[in-house]
Structures are given as structure tokens and as C-alpha cells.
Amino acid sequence: MQLLPILHRGPWFCKPYAQHEKDWRNYVRLFARRYRSEFPVYEIWNEVNGQAEIGNPTNYTAYLKAAYEEIKAVNPQAKVAIG
């Protein structure tokens, strides 16, 4: 059995995401670095549809892309899943 971390919302100061991309990236990078030997897969958000913080598919794509880039920078073998 393997745990699947779900990264979403980030720290309270990362809201709204569109105004805090740098903080979101830092949060994801630090999490991925800390747990790189424990998690081969990271899920970015869960059940994104209808989430007011994300707003729309374009915003989610930016959110996902930023997380993907930070996770892969720390652990190129990691997989990034969508919710």
C-alpha cells in the first residue's frame, strides 16, 4: 500500500493562487524535497471541479503546471497526477 499526497490549497497565505504563484511554488518544492524518497506520485488538487479557489480550467492548468515544474525539479522520476 502506498500513500498518495494531495497538494492543494497550500498555506493560508497562498490564496488566491493567481496572486501568490511564487508562494505556491515554494510550498510544493519544499514538500517534494522533504518527501522525495517516500512518494513516487503526487496528486495536485482533488475534485477540482466546482472549487472556488481555482475558478476555471485555465487557472487549474496554471496551478498544475507550476506544481509539476517544482516537483520534477526536485525529483525527475516522480509522477504528477491530476484530481
Buried (B, 14 or more C-beta within 10 A) or exposed (E): EEEEBBBBBBEEEBBEBEEBEEBBBBBBBEBBEEBBEEBEEBBBBEEBEEBEBBEEEEBBEBBBEBBBEBBBEBBEEBEBEEB
